């Protein structure tokens, strides 16, 4: 009966959730008012809800109960008491490949239904691999800050935390790994997705007559991960950060303090508005990690895939162009613009690149889809431009 109770509570939670806030915040509030659940109960119910979302947009032909069970079968790969109790025939096949499970489940879910946006993808994406990746929980990635590799590795090993060293500065761990009590986050290492870390490669680009200098503006700073990375890679930079939300900048101040990023400027700015004048001195590099659909991160937030409306792609693309138009006013002649999204959609990626090239006559140095589905990471897009000298 305990496992049927889990299933029923998961359905109750899903029926009361409307997608207006991140699901992890919503379910945290739910459990705060339903204190009878222990940590093991909360973990199981939460997992069932996320398995429900991972099957993509709503399908009226499958009940909530069947969707949860199917999601659990497809998304998990270890035998569980829950599935053994309710659907034992699937539990016996739980270690089969995803492709095999789709067949074994009598095609209750098709790859097309999982992510039905075939005409919107950026070039170079292996569509089926990307779609299947939404059924898999991404890994947790750490970026080791300069000089801390041995320190971080030693602390993780001392705590018996299994990890994989992806590069000299990147560590991958199971998503549920608790590292915040083991290492000093932001000081020794930063929680940052693998492909977000790869954006750092673009900081190092230079042309024959121009080298990146020190005056940097992270104009949509968000949590500040790319600002800290720029600080680490470019060393002695004159950093400015902005966001349209005061709360974000307040959180950023605390994070920068932990990261020992001391000399920087910050201000509130809505870059969808015109006539933004920051100073008479322009920037050498503008990092523009724009608001987007977030489609490359839906493996972490599958509720966003469940509630996604296709019209949002055009809305975000228009927003991105407005932000670029107002931000580049502050770029030096010959300066660099780094455009970043966590989207898999062409309208937010390649089409914005063409807009920047045509409208501002910027030279494209490099663009790339950073494919997360190959390594259980997020998928991002990045493009580096050089502004005209005059």
N, C-alpha and C positions, 0 to 999 in steps of 0.2 A: 504493500500500500504506500510505502514511503516514496517510491519512484513515481507512482501515479500522482501523488501529491506534488512532487517536483514539476511534473508535466502540467498539472492544472494551474499551479502558481505562475509558471512561465507564461501560459496563455493569458492569465489575468493581467500580468505586467504588460504584455505585448498589446493587449486590447486597450490599455489606458495610456499608451505612449503614442504621441502623434508626430514625432520627428522634429519638434521645435527646438530641442536642445540635444547636445551629445548624449547618447544613451548611457554612457558610463556615469554621467552626473545624475540622470534620471533614476537609474536603478539604485544608486547610492542613497538617494532620498527615500526610495521605496523601502529599502531595508532598514533605514533609520526609523521608520514608523511601524515596521513589522519586526520587532526585536527578537521574536521567537526563533529566528533562523540562526544557526551556528555558522561558523566560517565555511565548513564543508558544504552545508546546504546552500549557502549564498554562491559559492563557487560553481556548484552543479547547475543551479537555476540560471545563473548568468550565462554559463556556457550554452545552455539550451536556447536562450534568447538570441545569442550571437549566431548560433548555427541556423536559426530561423532566418535571420537577416541575410546570411551568406548566399542564400539561394536566389538572390537578385530581386527584381521588381515583383510586386504582388501578383498572385495567380489565383483567380477565383475558383479554379477547378481543383484546388487542393486545400484541404482544411488546415487550420492552424496546427492541430495535433499531428497530422501526417507530415506537414512541412517541417516541424521540429524533429520528428523521428528521421525523416529523410536527410535533413541537414546534419544531424548527429552521425548518421551512417556515412555520409559523404565526407564530412569535415574532420572526423576523428579517425585515428588509426590504431587505437589500442582497445582491447576488450574492456567493457565496463559493466558494472552491476546494473546500471540504469537500462542499457540496451538489452542486456541479457534477460532482464525481468519483463520488458515490454515487447521487444522484437528479437527474440533469441536467434532466429534464422539469419538476421543481418549481423548480429554480434559475432557469429561464427565466421563471417566473411570480412570482418572489419579491417584486416590487414591487406586486403586486395588493393590494387591500384585504383586511382580515381576513374580511369576509363572503364575498368572492369566493373566498378561499383555502379556506374551510370547504366550499364547494360543489366546488371543484376537487379537493379531497382525497377526494372520494367519501364524504363524511359519516362519515369514520372517527372524528370527534369531534363531538358535539353540544353546544350551549350548555348544555343541561340537565345533561349529564354533567360539564361543566367545574366547576360550582358548584351541586350539587343540594340547595339548602336554601331552596326558594321560600317555605315557610311560616314562615320565621324572620326575614325582613328587617324592618328598621325602616321606618317610614312615609316616603314621599317619595323612596325610592331608585329610580332607573331601573335595573331589575334586569338587563336585557340589557346595558346599557352597563357596569354594574359587572362582570358576568361577563367580558365581552370585555377589560376592563382588566387582568385577571390574566394575559393573554397579552402584556402590554406592560411593559417595564422602566420603573419610575417615574424621574422626574428627581431630581437632587440639588438641594436647596434650602439657601440660606444666609439667616440673619437678620442683617442688618447692625445692629450695636449703635450706639446714639446717637452722632452726630457723626463717623461713620466712612464715610459713603456714598462721598465722593469718593476717600478713601484706598483702600477696597476695590476700587472700580471701576477706579481707576488701576492697581492692582497686577495685576488680572485682565487688563486691556487690555495692559499691558506684557508679560505672559507669553503674549499671543496666545491667551488662553482665551475661547472664545465663550460668552456668557452672555445671559440675558434679564432685564431689570429688571421684575419683576412689580408691585412697589409701591415706595414710598420706602425700605422696609427689607427687601425680599425679592428675592433673586436666584435664578434657576433656571439650572441647568447640566446638560449630559449626565451621566448617572450615573457614568461612569468618570472624570470630571474629577479631576485630582490638584491639590487646592488647598492641602493642608497645608504645602507648601513655599513657597507664594506669599504667603499671608496668615497672620496670627497668629490661629489659631482660638481661639475663646472670648474673646479680647481684642478683636479687631476685628470679628469675625463669628462666628456660631454655626451649626454644621450642624444644621438643624432643618427638618422637613418644613413645607410651606406651610400645611397645615391645623393643625398644631401651633402655628405662629405665629399663626394666626387665633384660637386660644383666647385670645390676649392681648386681643382685643376685649371679652371677658367681664370682664376685670379692671377695666374702666372703667365698668361698670354702677353706677348709684346710684339710690336712690329719693328721694322728696321730703323724707323726714326722716332719711335715713341716707347717709353718704358713707363709702366705704372708707377705713379708717385704716391704721395702719402695722404692726400685729402680725399676721404671716402665718405659717401653718404649712403646709408642703408635706409631707403626711403619708405619701405613697408616692413619695418623691422620685426614685427611679430614677437616671437619668443627670444629673438636675438642670436640664434645659433649661427647664422652666417656672419654676423658681426664679430662674434668671438673667433670664428674661423679665419676671417680676414685679419683680425688682430694677430693671430698666431702665425699666419702664412706671410703676410706683408710686413710684419714686424712693426716698425716705427710709423704708425699711421695717425693721421689727424681724423678722428672718427666722429661722424654725426649720425644720429639715428632719429627716426620719426615714425609715428603711427597715428592713426586718427582717433585711437582710444587711449584715454589717460590711464586707465587701469593697466594696459599693456606696458606702458612706459614705467609705471610704478613697479611692476613685477620685473621689468628689465633692469631697473636700478639695483634691485636685490641680487639678481643673477650676475650682473657685471661686478658687483662687490665680491661675490664668491669667486669669480673668474679673475679677479685682480685687474680688471679693465678700468682704469681710474680716470684717464683724461679723455673725456668725450663730451659732446653736446647732444642734447635731446630736445625735441619739441613736438607738439601735437600738430598734425597736418592732415587735412583731407585732400588728397591729390586728385580727386575728381573735380575740384574747383579750380578755376583759372586765377591768374594774377598772383601766384605764389612767388614772393620775393624773399629769399633767405638772406643773402648777403651780396656784397659786391664781388667777393672772391668765389669763383666757381670750383667745381669738384673735378678731380682727376678720374674718379671711378664712382659711378652710381650703381648700386645693387638694387635691382627692382624685382623682388620676389613677390609677384602680384597676387591679389586675391583671385581664386580660380575655383573651378568645380571640385577640385581635390580628387578627381577620378583616379589618379595614380596612387592614392592612399586608401582606397576603399577596402583593401584587405584588412586594414586596421580599424576602419569605421564603416562596417558593412551596412549599418542603418542608413547611411547616406546614399548608398546604391539603391536600397529598398524604396526610398522616398524621392529619388531623383526624377526631375521633369526635364525632358530634352530641351525645352525652350531656354533653360538656364545657360546652355552653352553660348548662345548668341548674346545673352545678357552679360555674361562674364567677359566675352570677347570685346564688347563695346566698352565695358568698364576698364579693361586693361589698356585699351588704346587711349582713353582719356587720361589715365594715370601716366602713361608714357609721355603723352603730349605735354603735360604740365611738369613732369620731372626733368625732361631733357633740357629745358630752359636753363637749368642750373649746372649743365655740363660744360667743361672747358672745351675750346676748340682742340681737336685731337684727343679729347678724353675718351674714356671707355664707358659703355653701358652694358651691364650684365642683366639680361632678362631671364627670369626663372619662373616656371610653373611646376606644380605637381599634378599636371593633367596629361591625359592620353589622347586628347582631342585636337585635331588639326586646326580648328578655328581659334583655339587659344594658343597654339604653338606656331606652326609654320606660317599660318595666315597673318599672325601678328608680326612675325619676322619680316614678311614681305611689306607690310604696312610701314614698319620702321625704315626699311631700306628706301621705299619709294617716297614717303613723306619728308623724311629728314636727311636723305642722301647719306645715311650712315653705311660704312663698309662692314659687312659681316665677316668676322674672323673665324668663327667656329659655331656650329650648332649641333646638338646631339640629343637624341632620346636616350636617357639613362635608364636602362631596362631593369626594373626590379624583380620581375617575375622569374628571372633566371637565378636569383639568389635569395628568394624570400625577403625581398626588400620593397620599398616604394619605387614607383616609376616617376621620374621627373623629366623635365625638358629644360635645357639651358642654351642660351645663345649670347655670344660676346660680340659687341660692335665697337667700331671706332668712329668718332664724330669727325666731320670734315675739319680741316685746319683753319678754314676761314668761315 
